[in-house]
């Protein structure tokens, strides 16, 4: 007889137990609020993004990266905007800065009025100053007498931006963005570690892109993938409801779970109440979802339900923020 190592027996038991779990996970996209609120009457925005100052401190001779950082920044910003419900992406315009003087970090009222009137814009955003600056840290690590060379390469992005509303004749929002993008490299020799470092152009190109992407999430509501769980087992009703969950037929699933909720078995009733709360969240009925999770907790306290309740309350607050960010 072929012997099965003990470790494989353990792993087999784990796999069996995992397969018997009543919990099933599913991915869902959740709309997250932005950090700022555009005025309701703003539907078209022009962006003044001068070429950023790119400071190279880690290469001899201070070479300049061959990167269109402004375009990379704009691409990252638009990758968020195109999936956000706040604006039609065609209403967001990257402006030609050749005729705009940005020696200072502020636009005059006359400049804002001229730009908005000539291009039919509701607001003007100025990204200035915009600085990308790199740095390099070097460490030697020893492991059983042998040395390895470890490098940390960073590009820091610093951005200050302002949003001008020509009708209000003032800055309606401004904020400071400061982030570091990090890459690591390890080699048996210093030369090998240096050779493995990310290239200068790629590092600055990615940094400009992700700075724009981050700025997009500051300005626009954005979609984020999250995980939710529900009980797929417990009785025949749960097994049948699972098929409706996979088809996004939430009301049919709820009708089956309600049958189990009225049964005397407390464990099944708690699971049913939890699942109904889960389905109501998927239907966008957060207040009702919270009530059903509370009912599940009243039947039997469970850590999973307590954690889900916190998630729902946070979603409730974020939905209120989203209501303020979306024009009527």
MOHU-V702113 format. One line per field, one symbol per residue. psi: psi as a letter, one per 30 degrees, with the letter a starting at -180 (. if undefined). burial: # if it has 9 or more other C-alpha atoms within 8 Angstrom, else .. A space follows every 50 residues. Layout:
BEGIN
psi = ???
burial = ???
END
This chain:
BEGIN
psi = kkkjkeefeeeeeeeeeeffkfkkllkkkkjkllfljkkegjfkkkkjil kljjjjffkkfilkkikieeeeeeeeeffeefgkfelkffgkkjkjgfgk jhflgkkleeeeeeeeefghkflkkkjkljkkkllkkklkkkjhfkkkkk kjkkkkkkkklkkkjeefhlkfkklkkjlkkkklkklfleeeeeefkkle eeeeeeeeefeeeeeefeekklkkklkllljfleaeeeeefeeeefghie eeeeeeefeffflfjeeeeeeeeeeeeeeeeffgieeeeeeeeeeeeeek kkeeeeeeeeeeeeeeeeeeeeeffkk.
burial = ........#.............##.......###.#...#.######### .#.###.....#......##.##########..#.###..####..#... .#....#.#.###.##....################..........#### ################....#..#..#...#.######.#.###.##... #.#####################....#######..######.##...## .###.######.#..#.##############...##.##########.## #...##.##..##.##.##.##..#.#.
END
